[in-house]
Amino acid sequence: METWFIALLSLCIIFLIRATFSSLTTTKTAVTLPPGPPHIPIITTLLWLRKSFSQLEPILKTLHAKHGPIITLRITSRPSIFIADHSIAHHALIQNSSVFSDRPKPFPTSIIMSCNQHTISSAFYGATWRTLRRNLASEMLHPSKIKSFSEVRKWVLDTLINRLKSASESESADSVTVIPHFKYAMFCLLVFMCFGERVNHEKINEIDRAQRSFLLSISKINILNFWPRVTRILLRKRWEEFLKLRKDQEDVLLPLIRARKQAKESGLNNLNTYVDTLLELELPEEKRKLNEDEMVSLCLEFLGAGTDTTSTALQWIMANLVKYPHVQERIVEEIREVPEGGDVDLSETSEFTVVMKNPLTVHISLRM
């Protein structure tokens, strides 16, 4: 026991000395960075790892008040720059967009989850990123493609209405919490758009559980990126837990991907889904098709990016409709004027379009 303790202590001291000398040598040759709080190798990083993401905003406000609108934080070995002034942000991201168009080298856990940066949100700026982004925009998000899922949207809408009715009838309270029902409905729609199947309630929950288990573990996973060579030894069990989370995601999604591939090869699919587009996609730089692990990462990105964002926007819209009944009445009138089987008028003059597309604008204009 004493031998192990001495070995670990010696290892930590070696890394501390190495990090200290490394920081001293790099500060002499590196470009001058914006001001920020003092940084002590290892110790500062450990202190940051103890804080949650929700604590970052008040800390940044305090540091900006002390150091100015642009500051440097060394949360990890890589310095992070935070800007709190819109003119500086515009100068950096718009006027010098080419300088900031790429991404920094990812953390080890991000490499595993993105399958070596083969997702839109993780890929380096270049041919691979453009190919993945263009595929999503043209094959899934284009208005003509979205229209092909109209029947599925009706099914999801019926599911949402039935769930809301059941909740209102079963709950003793006078109100119904709508956000979980919005999330469930959006997840059902995205799962169908991704895999082309109306999966049952148990399967939906299984996919959602595999995805959310990882999101809830992010705070525990982040520490693994702090000197991975060391954490793989000292935090071996946590690495195993992280890899198991990834395997659980693969176990849930791979059968759906393989079933879609088999249906495509048999000529049974009559609707172009996201997995169908991924099966046909070729990476220009590597001159090959996507493998199964990469498709799992892209499917997870597709499901995760569309669920919470859309359901939160719907919650905001519903809150405004409850707060402003006269707007709700005008929208109901427009919906009633639509013939059975028709679509709501989506022109910019309709109340429905204004509220659905610009909920924040409506909120501000109604208050003024």
Secondary structure, DSSP 8 states (H G I E B T S, - for coil): -HHHHHHHHHHHHHHHHHHHHHHHHHHHHS------S---TTHHHHHHHTS-GGGHHHHHHHHHHHH-SEEEE-SSSS-EEEE--HHHHHIIIIITTTTTSS-----HHHHHHTTTT-STTTS-TTHHHHHHHHHHHHHTSSHHHHHTTHHHHHHHHHHHHHHHHHHHHH-SSSS---HHHHHHHHHHHHHHHHHS----HHHHHHHHHHHHHHHHTHHHHGGGGSSHHHHHHHTHHHHHHHHHHHHHHHHHHHHHHHHHHHHHHTT---S--HHHHHHH-EETTTTEE--HHHHHHHHHHHHHHHHHHHHHHHHHHHHHHHH-HHHHHHHHHHHHTS-TT-----STTSHHHHHHH-HHHHHHHHH-
